[in-house]
């Protein structure tokens, strides 16, 4: 195994990492006009900062990012009857549905990862996620027979794609898709492509903890990773450019049943919330892969999985005992 993919155990440390609560910029950026915007999309706060000597171009970039998230949110929102996800669920087991190129691409990326890299990534978990939410609201555990019944509806092999027409068919009635583990990473990916096409060189997009930042020369961003138990303390300083960061965990999002916390991240193999890690953070150039891998590694850590990580990927994992594992590339 390559050294950069090795995982080193750090014992006796109890630190909850929340990424990027401090962002510093080099003096180079301070003299540039800045366009920035915060807005709500995909059930989180999106923050965009663009640095460019051409302020009009910077504001155009802000508009491009806003429109990208707005369009994708409308397509991926399962609670909107006009969304692609709602239509796919409505016609599950009945007929093919023609979807937008964006929806088709995100489903195809998901199936490819599931089939060729790991079945721990599964966008067909909507039925069982809904069950856990429903039972958590009344403070009860779903029984094994209920989990088994709804888990049978979460088979990724029952998603059929037709490339030529951009149509998707969910073979089983009551199937549904959930893009929670990829939507923000995909939105960052599309936003990045559009900003790059405008020639915007320096920017940060923070989508509720999923981040993409870029710099086309040798001036990276200085990123501080804070310890929330000691808000004056920076756990790690990173110098990053042209990369994505994604964190998946259960510190803020969880199910509470009979006084016990259960992760909101479902292990598709068992149908139950994952129990290995409190948090996983992945830093890698592609924001889609950062988002996907953060979810996968929060469910299961294994040397076999680590061998499949993209090159130049850095990882931080925190298990249920608050012991930290991090990749040797952080040294």
C-alpha positions in Angstrom: 0.0 0.0 0.0 1.3 3.5 -0.8 2.4 5.4 2.2 0.0 8.3 1.6 -2.9 5.8 1.9 -1.7 4.3 5.2 -3.8 5.1 8.2 -2.0 5.9 11.5 -3.7 5.4 14.8 -3.4 8.3 17.3 -4.3 7.0 20.8 -5.7 8.8 23.8 -6.9 11.9 21.9 -10.5 13.0 22.3 -11.0 15.8 19.8 -14.1 16.4 17.7 -13.0 17.9 14.4 -15.2 20.3 12.6 -13.6 21.5 9.4 -12.8 24.9 8.3 -14.5 27.1 10.8 -11.5 29.4 10.3 -10.4 30.4 6.9 -7.5 32.8 6.4 -6.3 34.3 3.1 -2.9 35.3 2.1 -2.2 39.1 1.8 -2.4 38.5 -2.0 -6.2 38.2 -1.8 -6.7 41.2 0.5 -6.3 43.8 -2.3 -8.7 42.1 -4.7 -12.4 43.1 -5.0 -14.5 40.3 -3.5 -18.0 39.1 -4.4 -19.7 36.9 -1.8 -23.1 35.5 -1.1 -24.8 33.3 1.5 -28.0 31.5 0.7 -30.0 28.4 1.6 -30.1 25.4 -0.7 -30.2 21.6 -0.3 -31.3 22.1 3.3 -28.1 23.9 4.3 -26.3 27.2 4.0 -24.2 27.8 0.9 -21.4 30.4 1.2 -19.6 31.6 -1.9 -16.5 33.9 -2.0 -14.9 34.9 -5.3 -11.7 36.8 -5.6 -11.0 38.5 -8.9 -9.7 41.9 -10.1 -12.7 42.1 -12.5 -15.6 42.7 -10.0 -18.2 42.3 -12.7 -16.9 38.8 -13.5 -16.8 37.9 -9.8 -20.5 38.9 -9.4 -21.3 36.9 -12.5 -19.6 33.9 -10.9 -21.7 34.4 -7.8 -24.9 34.3 -9.9 -23.7 31.1 -11.7 -23.2 29.3 -8.4 -26.5 30.4 -7.0 -28.4 29.3 -10.2 -26.5 26.0 -10.2 -27.6 25.1 -6.7 -31.1 26.4 -7.3 -31.6 24.2 -10.4 -30.1 21.1 -8.8 -32.1 21.5 -5.6 -35.3 21.7 -7.6 -34.4 18.5 -9.5 -33.2 16.6 -6.4 -35.9 17.7 -3.9 -38.0 14.6 -3.2 -40.7 16.7 -1.5 -41.4 18.7 -4.6 -43.9 17.0 -7.0 -42.1 18.6 -9.9 -38.6 17.2 -9.1 -37.0 14.3 -10.9 -36.8 12.3 -7.6 -40.5 12.7 -6.9 -41.3 11.5 -10.5 -39.1 8.5 -10.3 -40.7 7.5 -7.0 -44.2 8.1 -8.4 -43.6 5.8 -11.4 -41.4 3.2 -9.6 -42.4 -0.2 -10.8 -44.5 1.3 -13.6 -42.5 3.0 -16.3 -39.3 4.7 -17.4 -39.0 8.4 -16.5 -37.1 10.9 -18.7 -35.0 13.0 -16.4 -32.6 16.0 -16.7 -29.0 15.4 -17.8 -27.9 16.4 -14.3 -30.1 13.8 -12.6 -29.1 11.1 -15.1 -25.4 11.9 -14.6 -25.5 11.8 -10.8 -27.4 8.4 -10.9 -24.9 7.0 -13.4 -21.9 8.1 -11.3 -23.5 6.5 -8.3 -24.2 3.2 -10.0 -20.6 3.1 -11.4 -19.1 3.7 -7.9 -21.5 1.1 -6.3 -20.7 -1.5 -8.9 -17.0 -1.0 -9.4 -15.7 0.3 -6.0 -18.1 -0.3 -3.1 -21.7 -1.3 -2.4 -21.5 0.8 0.8 -22.5 3.7 -1.4 -26.2 3.3 -2.2 -28.5 6.0 -3.5 -31.5 3.6 -3.4 -31.8 3.8 0.4 -34.8 6.2 0.4 -37.4 3.6 1.7 -35.3 2.5 4.7 -34.2 6.1 5.5 -37.9 7.1 5.6 -38.6 4.2 8.0 -35.9 5.2 10.4 -37.2 8.8 10.4 -40.7 7.7 10.9 -39.9 5.4 13.9 -37.5 8.0 15.4 -40.3 10.6 15.5 -42.3 8.3 17.9 -39.2 7.2 19.8 -39.3 3.5 18.7 -37.0 1.0 17.1 -38.2 -0.6 13.9 -38.4 -4.3 14.2 -36.2 -6.7 12.2 -38.9 -7.8 9.9 -39.6 -4.1 9.0 -36.0 -3.5 8.3 -35.8 -6.6 6.1 -38.9 -5.7 4.1 -37.8 -2.2 3.3 -34.1 -3.1 2.8 -35.3 -5.3 -0.1 -36.4 -2.2 -1.9 -32.9 -0.7 -1.8 -31.2 -2.8 -4.4 -29.1 -0.6 -6.8 -29.4 -3.4 -9.4 -33.1 -2.4 -9.7 -32.1 1.0 -11.2 -32.2 0.7 -15.0 -30.6 3.4 -17.2 -31.0 4.2 -20.9 -28.1 6.4 -22.0 -29.6 7.4 -25.4 -32.8 8.9 -24.0 -31.7 9.8 -20.4 -34.4 7.7 -19.0 -34.4 5.9 -15.6 -36.6 3.0 -14.4 -36.9 1.9 -10.8 -38.0 -1.7 -11.1 -39.8 -2.1 -7.8 -42.9 -0.3 -6.6 -42.2 1.9 -3.5 -38.5 2.3 -4.5 -37.0 5.8 -4.2 -33.7 7.6 -4.5 -31.9 9.7 -2.0 -28.9 11.9 -3.1 -27.9 13.0 0.4 -24.5 11.5 0.1 -23.6 13.0 -3.2 -25.8 16.0 -4.0 -23.7 18.7 -2.5 -20.5 17.3 -3.9 -22.1 17.1 -7.4 -23.3 20.7 -7.1 -19.8 21.8 -6.2 -18.5 19.9 -9.2 -20.9 21.6 -11.6 -20.3 25.0 -10.0 -16.5 24.4 -10.4 -16.8 23.6 -14.1 -18.9 26.8 -14.7 -16.6 29.1 -12.7 -13.5 27.6 -14.5 -15.2 28.3 -17.8 -15.5 32.0 -16.8 -11.8 32.2 -16.1 -12.3 32.8 -12.4 -9.1 31.7 -10.7 -9.7 32.1 -6.9 -12.8 31.0 -5.1 -14.3 29.1 -2.2 -17.7 27.4 -2.1 -18.8 26.0 1.3 -21.9 23.9 1.0 -22.7 23.1 4.6 -19.3 21.6 5.3 -18.6 20.3 1.8 -16.0 22.7 0.4 -14.3 23.3 -2.9 -11.5 25.9 -3.1 -9.2 26.7 -6.0 -6.2 28.8 -6.8 -4.5 28.6 -10.2 -1.1 29.6 -9.0 1.2 28.9 -6.1 -0.9 30.8 -3.5 -3.1 28.4 -1.5 -5.7 29.0 1.1 -4.7 28.6 4.8 -7.3 26.4 6.5 -7.6 25.9 10.2 -9.2 22.8 11.7 -10.6 23.7 15.1 -11.3 21.7 18.2 -14.8 22.6 19.3 -14.1 21.6 22.9 -11.5 24.3 22.9 -12.5 27.0 20.5 -9.3 28.9 20.9 -7.3 25.9 19.7 -6.4 25.0 16.1 -5.9 21.3 15.8 -4.3 21.3 12.3 -3.3 24.0 9.8 -3.6 23.0 6.1 -2.4 24.8 3.0 -4.8 23.8 0.2 -5.7 24.7 -3.3 -7.6 23.1 -6.1 -9.2 20.6 -3.9 -12.4 19.5 -2.2 -13.2 18.7 1.4 -16.2 16.7 2.7 -17.1 15.6 6.2 -19.7 13.0 7.1 -20.7 12.3 10.7 -23.3 12.0 13.4 -22.3 14.7 15.8 -25.1 17.1 14.6 -27.4 14.8 12.7 -28.8 11.6 14.3 -31.9 9.7 15.4 -32.7 9.7 19.0 -34.6 6.6 20.2 -35.2 5.7 23.8 -32.5 8.1 24.8 -29.9 6.6 22.5 -28.3 8.3 19.6 -28.2 6.5 16.2 -26.3 7.8 13.2 -28.4 9.2 10.4 -26.0 7.3 8.0 -27.5 3.9 7.1 -25.3 0.9 6.4 -26.9 -0.5 3.2 -25.6 -4.0 4.0 -27.5 -4.2 7.3 -30.3 -1.6 6.9 -29.2 -0.2 10.3 -27.4 3.0 11.2 -23.6 2.7 11.0 -21.9 2.2 14.3 -18.1 2.4 13.6 -17.3 6.1 13.3 -18.5 9.5 14.6 -16.9 11.3 11.7 -15.0 11.0 8.5 -13.3 13.7 6.5 -11.9 13.3 3.0 -9.7 15.8 1.1 -9.4 15.0 -2.6 -9.4 17.0 -5.9 -12.9 15.8 -7.1 -15.8 17.2 -4.9 -18.0 14.3 -5.9 -15.5 11.7 -4.8 -14.9 13.6 -1.6 -18.6 13.5 -0.8 -19.0 9.8 -1.7 -15.9 8.6 0.1 -16.7 10.6 3.3 -20.0 8.6 3.5 -18.4 5.2 2.6 -15.5 5.6 5.1 -17.9 6.7 7.9 -19.7 3.3 7.5 -16.7 1.0 7.1 -12.9 1.3 7.3 -10.8 -1.4 5.8 -7.3 -1.6 4.1 -9.0 -2.9 0.9 -11.2 0.2 0.7 -8.2 2.5 1.3 -6.4 1.0 -1.7 -9.3 2.2 -3.9 -9.0 5.8 -2.8 -8.1 8.4 -5.5 -4.5 9.5 -5.6 -3.5 12.5 -3.3 -6.4 11.8 -1.0 -6.2 12.6 2.7 -8.5 11.1 5.3 -9.4 11.8 9.0 -11.6 9.2 10.8 -12.9 9.5 14.4 -14.3 6.3 15.9 -17.0 5.9 18.5 -14.3 6.0 21.3 -13.2 9.4 19.9 -9.9 8.0 18.8 -8.5 9.6 15.7 -7.2 7.9 12.6 -5.6 10.0 10.0 -3.7 9.5 6.8 0.1 9.7 6.9 -0.1 12.5 4.3 -1.0 14.9 7.1 2.4 14.5 8.7 
